[in-house]
Amino acid sequence: MRRKEINTPKSELRHRIDALKRCMAAHNIDATLIVQNTDLFYFAGTIQQGQLYVPVDDVPILMVHKSYARAKAESAIDRIVRLKSPRQIPTLLKDHGYARPRSLGLELDVLPANLYLSYQKLFGKTQLMDISHAVRTIRSVKSDYELAILRQAAKLSDKVAAGVKEFLAEGRTELEVAGQVEARARKLGHQGIVRMRLFGAELFYGHLLTGPSATVPSYLASPTGGHGASRAVAQGAGFRVIKRNEPVLFDYVFAYKGYIADSTRIFSLGDPPDELLQAHEDMLALQQAICETACPDAVSGDLYETAIQYAADRGYANHFMGADDDRVRFIGHGVGLELDEYPFLAKRQQMQLAKGMTVALEPKLIFPGLGVVGIENTHVVTDTGLEALTRFDNRVQIVD
């Protein structure tokens, strides 16, 4: 039986659009055109092929090419019209009483160059401006409505992690176990698509990697990579078989009703080396320290420097968040509708945390030739620090 899904409430969309209008007014932007799927879902409640026009002093209009019927059924935007071709946009706006904007905000961090050039022609002398930072900043603070979905995504993520032990067995390949884990996630309601904003970034569910293969770096902005099924993928699970006494990295995303919970747990058939167990405990201690200090107004780059110093003091400088030259320069990232949202707990970042932000904190250690240990949990920023949403046992999970 098909599950009935409740549309994003009109009050929720109004709150988001009002926040966007305030940013537009502060930067003298007359109107904004939202076209990217994730942003369209956030502001309009649908990802049907269309363009959301938001004037600073008037009601928004959603112009839909395909599917108009679904957009009407899914979106709480009051004014939804058919759009046969983008060339119609100026005329359509004029027919509905909108003046040509002097300045137009666009998502220039993700907008293809050809589309940008086409808007230049369509809007003539209108100044095209970048609205992407404002959009991402608005999206970084989650409403109670969003947090409720994120909490459910986290619970489902925990259920998937709890079942990993059932599939681990000596001699099975990473891909074989990954397929079984992913089938369970899909049955629980995983949407399949994991959205990322960074150009060229892509992910299929996550990384299930064993022993030394977990230490193989890749192009992805992640401390772990993996061989993957081929060079055409170049990340994630591959054909290496699971062996005893090696850490198995389970770094997976659960995407539910658009929203993402990101977590990492370490499993092992039998006990891994003592040095890895101790290293894992050290990362749990670091996680706790960051959770207690990541309060509203904390500077994201300062949290990164705290973690770097912690790792160096314990002799992990060459292993923290990657090995040697392949280290990434962050310890956490925002999550929501995309896997790489604001804020970034990264080098030189000056964004301050705010109550309601959701952050995947992931202190990890990479030991070439041995494996990866560490932890990742999705948290929400509260008045007193980070509250974990993913709560499955953080310790190394030993499978006898």
Summary of the structure (lengths in Angstrom):
residues: 400
radius of gyration: 22.5
end to end distance: 38.7
largest distance: 71.6
contacts: 1350
relative contact order: 0.12
helix: 36%
strand: 24%
